[in-house]
Amino acid sequence: MTKPSVLFINRVYPPQRGASGRVLRDLARGFADDGWRVTILTTGPDRRKESEGDFTVIRLRTRGRKRDLFYFALIWLRLLWAALKVPRHDLVVTMTDPPLLVVAGKHIARFKKSHHIHWCQDLYPDILPCLGLRIPAGQMRFFTKLSRKAMKSCDKIVAVGRCMAKKLTRGGMDPRRVAVIPNWPDQELLPRQDGDTRKPRKIRKLENASGARPFDELLKDGTDRKFRVLYSGNLGRAHPYETILDAAGMLAADHPEIEFVFVGDGFNFTRLAHERARRGLENVRLLPYQPLSRLREVMESGDIHLISMKQDVSGLIVPCKLYAALTVGRPCVLIGPDDCETAQVINDFKAGSIVPQGDAAGLAAVIKTFRFDSDAWFAAYEGATKAGQVFVPAESIRAWVKRARDVVGAPAAAPHDQYSKAA
């Protein structure tokens, strides 16, 4: 029987850093494990083609350019042209980097007579004004119409959150063509398969089983401990930091044991560094991205994890950092809209709290609650742990493969060690 084939298109792919590239890597491996012939069209510092059996990665050279709209338009054109030259695949899967890649996918699928699934990680062009990019109203209407028309031509649209699916259907998309498949955490965060029974920090219970040991009890161990409020990952245009710094300022004098740690980079990271220095916040630390070998250690070092979103981006993005925090069983605090997917997951599993942007006093109060109330912290830990058992790679990849086979009309693969590399 001929293997079904799939062409994935996205600007970033490992070893390039980027959440969309990371989940693409895992999904592509899942398709390969299911018996598909997989091709990935992406970019990199050098032009090259890497093949291993039925798994091929084609990289177009891109480097040394300013990341502006012209840069992304050029990448869009180069990906389109390269995709038109590769052999036909049964299925084309477009992502959202660069923006409006769904439009390119529409033309590729039509020219190649392929099926088309759009994997909507971010909703473009809707999100552009929220990122502070000034787009004339006429151009916004044109690009929105172009994007929606291309989406309506897709066999399926995969949204990464319920709020995004709702935004799409309210915008005129056929609900039957929209599927919700959540993203998942980094593979390096998953428990090891070699009998690893490590318990995350601060999970030891009191003898009376009243909850996690209070932070003050941990200080009696004689070690120099801090209650760490961790923000890990991209700090981009959609992720404000001002409310977090305001809360850090409120807590600095009376609670020196509470520290705020930012690990990552992004558009706002340099601005954050300047603002931290201007305010003289000694309780705020900044670290670059850490090696993957240290990822789990870094994530477990946080007592609570912060996720920041602009109030007006609900339904337009779903930060992947939520799933990383849940995987290590950490209470999550969203500073952002209460109607987005992230807030819904936190509320559904009682895995933390939601604070609106601008409410620094509210954020400081939530942090103090988790710092001093061991029952509140442990209850959120248990909720996060339950959620972490739901949002796992294998489940999302299995849902993806099933929908892809339905779209191309391929029968299910014979049972074997599917998803072994992705699980």
C-alpha positions in Angstrom: 0.0 0.0 0.0 1.3 3.5 -0.9 2.3 5.6 2.0 0.3 8.9 2.5 2.5 12.0 2.3 2.4 15.3 4.0 4.2 18.6 3.5 4.6 20.9 6.5 5.5 24.5 6.0 6.7 26.9 8.8 9.5 29.4 9.0 11.2 27.9 12.1 12.2 24.3 12.9 14.7 22.9 15.4 17.5 23.6 16.1 16.0 27.1 15.5 14.3 28.3 18.6 10.5 28.8 18.5 7.5 27.2 20.0 5.8 26.5 16.7 9.0 24.8 15.4 9.2 22.6 18.5 5.6 21.3 18.2 6.1 20.9 14.5 9.1 18.6 15.1 7.0 16.4 17.5 4.0 16.3 15.1 6.2 15.4 12.1 7.8 12.6 14.1 4.3 11.4 15.0 3.2 11.3 11.4 6.4 9.4 10.4 5.7 6.9 13.2 2.2 6.4 11.8 3.6 5.5 8.4 3.5 8.8 6.5 6.1 10.2 4.1 7.0 13.5 5.7 8.6 16.6 4.2 9.2 19.8 6.2 9.8 23.1 4.3 11.4 25.7 6.6 14.3 28.2 6.8 17.7 28.3 8.4 21.1 30.0 8.3 22.2 27.8 5.4 20.3 26.2 2.5 20.4 22.5 2.7 18.3 19.3 2.5 18.4 16.6 5.1 16.8 13.2 4.4 16.5 10.0 6.4 14.3 7.4 4.9 10.9 9.0 4.3 11.6 12.0 6.5 13.0 15.1 4.7 13.7 18.6 5.9 14.3 21.3 3.3 15.8 24.5 4.6 15.9 27.8 2.7 18.7 30.2 3.7 17.6 33.3 5.7 19.9 35.4 7.9 21.0 38.9 8.7 17.7 40.6 8.1 15.6 42.9 10.2 12.4 41.1 11.4 9.9 43.5 9.9 6.9 43.0 7.6 9.1 43.2 4.5 11.3 40.4 5.9 8.2 38.1 6.6 6.7 39.0 3.1 10.0 37.8 1.5 10.0 34.6 3.5 6.4 34.0 2.5 7.2 34.3 -1.2 10.3 32.1 -0.9 8.4 29.4 0.9 5.6 29.6 -1.7 8.0 29.3 -4.6 9.9 26.4 -3.0 6.7 24.5 -2.1 5.5 24.7 -5.7 8.8 23.0 -6.9 8.7 20.1 -4.5 6.9 16.8 -5.6 3.2 16.6 -4.9 2.0 15.5 -1.4 -1.4 14.2 -0.4 -1.6 16.8 2.3 -0.2 20.3 2.8 -0.1 21.6 6.4 0.5 25.4 6.8 1.3 27.1 10.1 1.3 30.8 10.9 4.9 31.8 10.6 5.2 33.9 8.5 1.8 35.5 8.8 -0.9 34.6 6.1 0.9 31.4 5.2 -2.6 29.9 4.8 -3.0 32.0 1.7 0.2 30.4 0.2 -1.1 27.0 1.3 -4.3 27.6 -0.6 -2.4 28.2 -3.9 0.0 25.3 -3.2 -2.8 22.9 -2.6 -4.8 24.0 -5.6 -1.7 23.8 -7.9 -0.6 20.4 -6.6 -4.2 19.1 -6.2 -3.5 18.3 -2.6 -5.6 18.5 0.5 -4.9 21.4 2.9 -5.0 21.7 6.7 -4.2 25.0 8.3 -2.6 24.8 11.8 -3.7 28.1 13.4 -1.1 28.9 16.1 -1.8 32.6 15.9 -4.7 34.3 14.2 -3.5 36.7 11.5 -3.9 39.5 10.5 -6.3 40.1 13.5 -3.4 40.1 16.0 -1.3 42.6 14.2 -2.9 45.8 15.8 -2.7 44.1 19.2 1.1 43.8 18.7 1.4 47.6 18.2 1.8 47.4 14.4 0.0 50.2 12.6 -1.9 48.8 9.6 -4.2 51.1 7.6 -7.8 50.1 8.0 -8.1 49.4 4.3 -5.2 47.0 4.3 -6.5 45.3 7.4 -9.8 44.6 5.7 -8.1 43.4 2.6 -5.7 41.0 4.4 -8.6 39.8 6.7 -10.7 39.0 3.7 -7.8 37.3 2.0 -7.0 35.2 5.1 -10.7 34.1 5.7 -11.2 33.2 2.1 -8.1 31.0 2.1 -9.2 29.4 5.4 -12.6 28.6 3.9 -10.9 26.7 1.2 -9.1 24.4 3.7 -10.3 20.9 4.3 -9.7 21.5 8.0 -8.5 24.2 10.3 -6.9 23.1 13.6 -7.1 25.8 16.3 -5.0 25.5 19.4 -7.7 26.7 21.8 -11.4 26.9 22.3 -11.4 30.7 22.3 -9.6 30.7 18.9 -12.2 28.2 17.5 -15.0 30.5 18.7 -13.3 33.5 17.1 -13.0 31.7 13.8 -16.6 30.4 13.7 -17.9 33.8 14.7 -15.9 35.2 11.8 -17.8 33.0 9.4 -15.9 29.7 9.4 -17.9 26.5 9.1 -17.8 24.9 12.6 -17.6 21.5 11.0 -14.2 22.4 9.5 -12.7 23.7 12.7 -11.1 21.3 15.1 -9.5 22.1 18.5 -6.3 20.3 19.2 -4.2 21.8 22.0 -0.4 22.2 21.9 1.8 20.3 24.3 4.9 20.7 26.4 8.5 20.2 25.4 9.6 16.6 25.2 12.5 17.3 27.6 10.0 18.1 30.3 8.3 14.7 30.2 9.1 12.2 33.0 11.9 10.0 32.1 11.2 6.4 31.3 14.0 4.9 33.4 12.1 4.7 36.7 12.5 8.4 37.5 10.6 9.0 40.7 11.9 12.5 41.5 9.5 14.7 43.4 9.5 18.3 42.5 10.7 20.8 45.1 8.3 21.7 47.9 6.0 18.7 47.5 6.9 17.1 50.8 3.8 16.9 53.0 3.5 17.5 56.7 3.0 14.4 58.8 -0.6 15.4 59.4 -1.2 15.4 55.6 -2.4 19.0 55.8 -0.7 19.9 52.5 2.7 20.9 51.2 5.3 22.0 53.7 5.0 25.7 54.3 7.8 27.8 52.8 8.9 28.8 56.3 9.3 25.1 57.2 11.5 24.7 54.2 13.8 27.5 55.5 14.5 25.4 58.6 16.4 22.9 56.4 19.3 25.3 56.7 19.6 26.1 53.0 19.3 29.5 51.4 15.9 29.3 49.7 13.9 31.8 47.7 10.2 31.7 46.8 10.6 31.8 43.1 8.0 33.4 40.8 9.1 32.2 37.3 8.4 33.5 33.9 10.0 31.2 31.3 9.8 31.6 27.5 9.2 34.3 25.0 8.5 37.8 26.2 7.1 39.1 23.0 4.9 42.0 22.0 1.8 40.2 23.2 3.3 39.6 26.7 3.4 42.8 28.8 5.7 42.9 31.8 4.7 46.1 33.6 2.2 44.6 35.9 4.7 42.0 37.0 7.4 44.6 37.7 4.9 46.7 39.6 4.0 43.7 41.8 7.7 43.0 42.3 8.2 46.6 43.5 5.3 46.2 46.0 6.8 43.1 47.5 10.5 44.0 47.5 10.8 45.7 50.8 8.6 43.5 53.1 9.2 40.1 51.3 12.9 39.8 50.3 12.5 36.0 50.2 10.3 36.4 47.1 12.2 36.6 43.8 11.0 37.1 40.3 13.0 35.2 37.6 12.6 35.7 33.9 14.2 33.1 31.6 14.1 33.5 27.9 14.2 36.4 25.4 11.9 38.2 23.0 10.9 41.7 21.9 10.2 42.9 25.4 13.2 41.3 27.1 15.6 44.1 26.6 13.0 46.7 27.6 12.4 44.6 30.7 16.1 44.7 31.6 16.2 48.5 31.2 13.1 49.0 33.3 14.4 46.7 36.0 17.6 48.7 36.2 15.8 52.0 36.2 13.6 50.9 39.2 16.5 49.3 41.0 14.5 46.0 41.5 17.0 43.7 43.2 14.3 41.0 43.5 14.1 40.6 39.8 16.6 38.3 37.9 17.0 37.9 34.2 18.5 34.8 32.6 18.9 33.8 29.0 17.4 30.6 27.5 18.9 27.6 29.2 20.1 24.4 27.5 17.4 21.8 26.9 19.3 19.5 29.3 18.5 21.9 32.1 14.9 22.7 31.1 13.1 20.5 33.6 15.4 21.7 36.4 14.7 25.3 35.5 10.9 24.7 35.3 10.8 22.8 38.6 12.8 25.6 40.3 9.7 27.9 40.1 7.2 27.8 43.0 4.6 29.4 40.8 4.7 30.2 37.0 3.5 33.4 35.4 1.9 33.8 32.0 1.3 37.2 30.6 -1.0 38.2 27.8 -2.5 41.5 26.6 -6.2 41.8 27.4 -7.2 42.1 23.8 -5.5 39.0 22.4 -8.0 36.4 23.7 -8.7 34.0 20.8 -5.7 35.2 18.8 -2.9 33.3 20.6 -2.5 30.5 23.2 0.9 30.6 25.0 2.6 27.2 25.1 4.3 28.0 28.4 1.1 27.0 30.2 1.6 23.4 29.2 5.2 23.4 30.4 4.2 24.7 33.8 1.4 22.1 34.1 3.8 19.3 33.2 6.0 20.0 36.2 3.0 20.5 38.4 3.3 24.2 39.2 0.5 26.6 40.1 0.0 29.1 37.2 -0.9 32.7 37.4 -2.3 34.3 34.3 -2.0 38.1 34.0 -4.4 38.6 31.2 -8.0 38.0 29.9 -10.3 35.7 31.8 -12.0 34.3 28.7 -9.0 32.9 26.9 -8.0 29.2 26.6 -5.2 29.6 29.2 -7.7 31.0 31.8 -10.2 28.3 31.0 -7.6 25.5 31.6 -6.5 27.1 34.8 -10.1 27.4 36.0 -11.2 24.0 34.8 -8.4 22.2 36.8 -8.2 24.8 39.6 -4.5 25.1 38.8 -3.9 28.7 39.8 -5.3 32.2 39.5 -6.2 34.8 36.9 -5.3 38.5 37.3 -6.2 41.2 34.8 -3.4 43.3 33.3 -2.7 46.4 35.3 -3.8 44.9 38.6 -0.4 44.8 40.3 -1.9 44.8 43.8 -4.0 41.8 42.9 -1.0 40.0 41.5 1.0 40.8 44.6 -1.8 39.4 46.8 -2.1 36.2 44.8 1.7 35.7 45.1 1.6 36.2 48.8 -1.3 33.7 49.1 0.8 31.0 47.4 3.8 32.0 49.5 2.1 31.8 52.9 -0.9 29.5 52.4 0.4 26.0 51.9 -3.1 24.6 51.4 -3.7 27.0 48.6 -0.4 26.2 46.9 -0.8 22.5 47.2 -4.4 22.5 45.9 -3.2 24.4 42.8 -0.3 22.0 42.5 -2.7 19.1 42.5 -4.8 20.8 39.8 -1.8 21.5 37.7 -0.6 17.9 38.0 -4.0 16.6 36.8 -3.9 19.0 33.9 -0.4 17.9 33.1 -1.6 14.4 32.7 -4.2 15.5 30.1 -2.2 17.8 27.9 0.4 15.3 26.7 2.0 15.1 23.3 0.7 11.6 22.5 -3.0 12.6 22.8 -2.8 15.7 20.6 -0.6 13.9 18.0 -3.1 11.0 17.9 -5.9 13.4 17.3 -3.9 15.2 14.6 -3.1 12.0 12.7 -6.7 10.8 12.8 -8.0 14.0 11.3 -5.3 14.0 8.7 -6.2 10.5 7.6 -9.8 11.4 7.5 -9.0 14.4 5.2 -6.9 12.5 2.7 -9.1 9.4 2.9 -6.3 7.1 4.1 -7.2 4.1 6.2 -5.8 3.9 9.8 -2.4 2.4 10.0 -1.9 -1.1 11.4 -1.3 -1.0 15.2 2.4 -0.7 16.0 4.6 1.5 18.2 2.9 4.7 17.0 4.0 7.9 18.6 7.0 6.3 20.3 9.2 9.2 19.5 6.5 11.8 20.2 5.1 10.4 23.4 
